[in-house]
Amino acid sequence: MDYLPLHFDLSDRLVLVVGGGTVASRKVDLLLQAGARVRLVAPVVDDTLRQQLADGHEIIEAHYDRQYLEGVVLVVGATSDPVVNSRISGDAQEKSIPVNVVDAPALCTVVFPAIVDRSPVLLSIGSSGTSPVLSRHLRLLLEQALPDGISRLAQYLKGKRQWLKQIWPDVDQRRRITEQFMSSPGMNYALEGRFEAADEYLSDADAAIVQGEVYLVGGGPGDPDLLTLKALQLLQLADVILYDNLVSDKVLNRARRDAYKEFVGKRSGYQSMQQENINELLVRLAREGKRVLRLKGGDPFIFGRGGEEIEALVAEQIPFQVVPGITAASGCAAYAGIPLTHRDYSQSVRFVTGHPRDGDVNLSWNELVSPNQTIVFYMGLGGLASICRHLTEHGLAVDTPVAVVSRGTTPEQKVVRGSLNTITGLVASAQVETPTLIIIGQVVSLYQNHPMNLPGTRPPNHS
């Protein structure tokens, strides 16, 4: 370990900053956020620094001298002169004062980390001064993973600390109780600021059976980078993950490594778990105290049967959360460069399930042949011929553009484009693989044979 990470209490303590430009200004901003008093030394001081230090701080317009080290607890060298920076470092170390010299790791006894500030929660990320850019990148990843309410949770636990000590004097028991609370729905209530609801779980954290919780999460259309932050956070929290066939392996790989994962989806030619059994499984696991994540492709409320699962959870009084996902229609169309609506071609869009029964697709076809409308069929590959036949029989022109998107938003994405009277043959020739999405309407004419957003690609030039 090159550096020992410590959080330095600088409240009302004096810090010397040497330098009068932009670099010094950035360091001063951090020091002021930490409550420090600043002594700034520089022959020339820019206006930004003057404004930052206008209230109760020292500005000394002079060249650096070691006399300015008197009474300080930290030194920051932010000049452009390497000779001066070396003097600052040597003088500070001689007096055993921690010193940081910007962009000069060899002159530092302390380094400024990248900071995730969700006070009172602070996360610091460092690379031992080797790559500030890497540290900032890691900070971005942590920012994405942390729930927005983490500061509320920390304040809540801080407020309960003395109460916990009184109720459970034994430190090991108190730790176990707190850990148990953090694995319960009470933690999520605290994150949301619903402290009275959280209190019930903290008070009952030593009960023999702890109530679990269910998360109904949309996993998006395939690209793991399309997961919402909330979905990613819950994937890292869940004890059990029940996933569908349309959930890609790359999305599933974002889950907690030690979480138990069970496939409960439907695959053609295989015996599948009935929806009633899935509902019962969700209830049973939650009653065992598990945090259960029901992971669905796309959005759980668009052909995902999420509503049925919620009914079962409500009936059994199981706490749950719903996290929407990018539905396949939005994701696949966007990655194919096909707008679902366009003021010149389509003023509305319909999402329809195209799964055939007994070889035919039975829908209210008269409603689907309205002009200036886009129709998106989910699960329609097996019924493609039936869909095209019914639409033309009910008045839609045979040359209406059609696009079939296979494995949308993934590197294996393929788009087959034709019209109502040609698409079935084109799809058969192209040996299209599921999952697929069918887009019908004049907006398909805007498609260009260049995928959007996929790795290694650029958007098409529409000029």
Disulfide bonds with the S-S distance in Angstrom:
none
